Amino acid sequence: MRTDPDNPARPAPGTVLCALDEVPSPGSKGFRWREGDAMFAGFVVRKDDLVVGYLDSCPHAGWPLAGFAGRYLTRENDLILCAGHAALFKIEDGACVAGPCPGDKLFAWPVAVRDGQIVVA
């Protein structure tokens, strides 16, 4: 799931994810799609004018980042948190800054803001 651009469940470019106003600044929101047995999981993070998307998969262990709590950000809303082992990632580029995966990055999921909507780029 992490690196497969041919995943049949991956939403097509232009797919509307949500209205920009549905994601607080700073804040995040996760998305899931299923196509048969295939599943795609991604999330977006908004911080001021920046909106970025990542696959919901820890580069260290492969499991979803948010865990059962559904949170992608730390309590301070300044870093992305892997709930499984407390790795921390920069919002801007997904680079690991703490935890068991130094030098790793989250897998980018291209998103854009168009007409007040967050869409798959």
C-alpha positions in Angstrom: 0.0 0.0 0.0 2.8 2.5 0.8 4.5 2.7 -2.5 2.0 1.3 -5.0 0.7 4.0 -7.3 -1.3 1.4 -9.2 -3.4 0.6 -6.1 -7.0 0.3 -7.5 -8.4 1.9 -4.3 -6.2 5.0 -4.7 -8.5 8.0 -5.5 -8.0 9.5 -8.9 -6.5 13.0 -9.5 -9.2 15.6 -9.1 -11.1 13.6 -6.5 -12.5 16.1 -3.9 -11.5 15.1 -0.4 -13.3 17.7 1.6 -13.8 21.5 2.0 -10.7 23.3 3.2 -12.8 24.6 6.1 -13.3 21.1 7.4 -9.6 20.9 8.4 -8.7 23.3 11.1 -5.4 25.2 11.0 -3.4 23.6 12.4 -5.2 20.3 12.0 -5.5 17.0 10.1 -8.0 14.7 8.6 -7.8 11.1 7.4 -9.4 9.4 4.4 -9.9 5.7 3.5 -11.0 4.1 0.2 -11.7 0.5 -0.6 -11.9 -1.2 -4.0 -12.5 -5.0 -3.7 -9.7 -6.3 -1.4 -7.5 -3.2 -2.0 -7.5 -0.4 0.5 -6.0 3.1 0.3 -5.4 5.3 3.4 -4.1 8.9 3.4 -4.4 12.0 5.4 -4.0 15.8 5.0 -2.4 18.3 7.3 -3.2 22.0 7.3 -1.0 24.6 8.9 -1.6 28.2 7.9 -1.5 28.4 4.1 0.2 25.0 3.8 -1.9 21.9 3.0 0.0 18.6 2.5 -1.0 15.0 2.1 0.7 11.8 3.1 0.0 8.1 2.9 -1.3 6.9 6.3 1.6 4.4 6.7 4.6 4.6 9.1 7.8 4.3 7.1 9.3 2.3 10.0 6.6 -0.3 10.6 4.0 0.2 7.9 1.0 0.5 10.2 -1.4 3.5 10.2 -0.1 6.6 12.0 -3.2 7.7 13.8 -4.0 4.5 15.7 -7.3 4.2 17.5 -7.3 7.8 18.6 -7.6 9.1 15.0 -5.1 11.9 15.7 -2.2 12.6 13.3 -0.7 15.6 15.1 0.9 16.0 18.5 -1.0 17.9 21.2 0.9 21.0 20.2 -0.2 20.5 16.6 3.4 21.1 15.4 4.5 17.6 14.4 2.9 14.5 12.9 2.9 11.6 15.4 3.0 7.9 14.8 0.8 6.6 17.6 2.4 3.1 17.4 5.9 4.1 18.5 5.9 7.9 19.0 8.0 8.7 16.0 7.7 12.4 15.1 7.7 13.9 11.5 7.8 17.5 10.2 4.6 18.7 8.7 6.3 20.5 5.8 8.1 17.5 4.3 7.4 14.4 6.4 11.0 14.0 7.6 11.4 12.0 10.8 12.8 14.1 13.6 12.5 11.7 16.5 11.9 8.0 17.0 13.1 4.7 15.5 13.2 5.9 11.9 15.8 8.8 11.6 16.4 9.7 8.0 13.1 8.2 6.8 10.2 10.3 5.5 6.5 9.9 5.2 5.3 8.9 1.7 3.8 12.0 0.0 0.3 12.0 -1.3 -0.1 14.9 -3.7 -3.1 17.2 -2.8 -4.0 20.7 -3.8 -6.5 23.4 -2.8 -8.9 24.4 -5.6 -12.0 26.6 -5.2 -12.0 26.1 -1.4 -11.8 22.3 -1.8 -8.9 19.9 -1.0 -8.5 17.6 -4.0 -6.1 14.8 -5.0 -3.5 16.4 -7.3 
